[in-house]
Amino acid sequence: MSTFLPKELEEGLQEARKYRARKASRLRVEADGKSFPVLKRWENGFSVDAEVVPPLRGNVELFEGSRFLSTCLIIASAEEGGQMRYEYKRSTPARDAAPLDFQKDADAPVALLGRATD
């Protein structure tokens, strides 16, 4: 049995894989006010569709749906299989609250209670 696939069929399968990855992923990257879908993400970087996304560089913001994940300084790593891979030089995770300029005591009160009025 032969495992040869016609070129058109192989290209069609590759496009279908990319389409499925774009639809399944809620991740997106924003650069210069434009948003692009992220196909895969790993600890040190992410990949995007090389045909759809223009070359990226510098600071970008990473989102999952509408939730802001991190600000990243990226560099292009490699292009393989129609996907452009980017690696993080720096990734700063988003915070829900402002950083404190002091150390909190472990036994500090959580809130103040007012006086009860009769």
C-alpha positions in Angstrom: 0.0 0.0 0.0 1.3 3.4 -0.9 1.2 6.4 1.5 1.6 9.0 -1.2 -0.9 11.8 -1.2 -1.5 14.2 -4.1 -0.1 17.7 -3.5 -3.6 19.3 -3.6 -4.9 16.9 -1.0 -1.9 17.4 1.3 -2.3 21.2 1.1 -6.0 20.9 1.8 -5.3 18.8 4.9 -2.8 21.3 6.1 -5.3 24.2 5.6 -8.0 22.2 7.5 -5.5 21.6 10.4 -4.7 25.4 10.6 -8.4 26.3 10.4 -9.3 23.9 13.2 -6.4 25.2 15.4 -7.6 28.9 14.8 -11.2 28.0 15.8 -10.2 25.9 18.8 -7.8 28.5 20.3 -9.2 31.5 22.1 -5.7 32.9 22.3 -4.8 36.0 20.4 -1.9 38.4 20.1 -2.3 42.2 19.7 0.4 44.2 18.0 0.1 47.8 16.6 -3.6 47.9 17.4 -4.4 44.8 15.4 -5.4 41.3 16.7 -4.2 38.0 15.3 -5.2 34.4 16.4 -2.5 32.3 18.1 -2.4 28.7 16.9 -0.2 27.2 19.7 1.3 28.5 22.9 4.1 26.9 25.0 6.2 28.1 27.9 8.8 30.1 25.9 6.7 31.3 23.0 3.8 30.9 20.5 3.0 30.3 16.9 0.7 32.0 14.4 -0.4 31.4 10.8 2.5 32.7 8.6 0.1 33.4 5.7 -2.4 35.5 7.7 -0.3 37.3 10.2 2.4 39.9 9.1 5.9 39.6 10.6 5.7 40.6 14.3 8.5 42.0 16.4 8.9 44.0 19.6 6.2 44.3 22.3 2.9 42.5 21.9 0.1 41.7 24.2 -1.3 38.2 24.7 -5.0 37.6 25.4 -7.2 34.6 26.1 -10.6 35.7 24.9 -11.0 39.1 26.5 -8.7 38.3 29.5 -5.3 40.0 29.3 -2.6 37.5 30.0 0.8 39.2 29.5 2.9 41.7 27.8 5.7 40.1 25.8 8.9 41.2 24.0 9.2 38.7 21.1 11.6 37.7 18.4 10.9 35.5 15.3 12.3 32.0 15.8 11.5 29.9 12.7 8.9 29.2 10.1 7.8 25.6 9.7 4.7 24.0 8.2 3.0 27.4 7.5 3.4 28.5 11.1 5.6 31.3 12.3 7.2 30.6 15.7 8.0 33.4 18.1 10.1 33.2 21.2 9.8 35.4 24.3 12.8 37.5 25.3 10.6 38.8 28.2 7.1 38.0 29.3 5.4 40.0 32.1 2.2 38.4 33.4 -0.8 40.6 34.0 -1.8 41.4 37.6 -5.3 41.8 39.0 -4.2 44.4 41.6 -1.5 47.0 41.8 1.8 45.9 43.4 2.3 46.9 47.1 5.2 49.1 48.2 5.3 47.5 51.6 5.2 44.0 53.2 1.9 42.8 54.6 1.9 41.3 58.1 0.5 37.8 58.2 -1.7 38.6 61.1 -2.9 42.0 59.8 -6.7 42.7 60.1 -8.7 42.2 56.9 -11.2 44.9 57.5 -12.4 47.4 60.2 -15.7 46.9 61.9 -17.8 50.0 62.8 -19.6 50.5 66.0 -23.1 49.0 66.3 -25.8 51.7 66.8 -28.8 50.9 68.9 
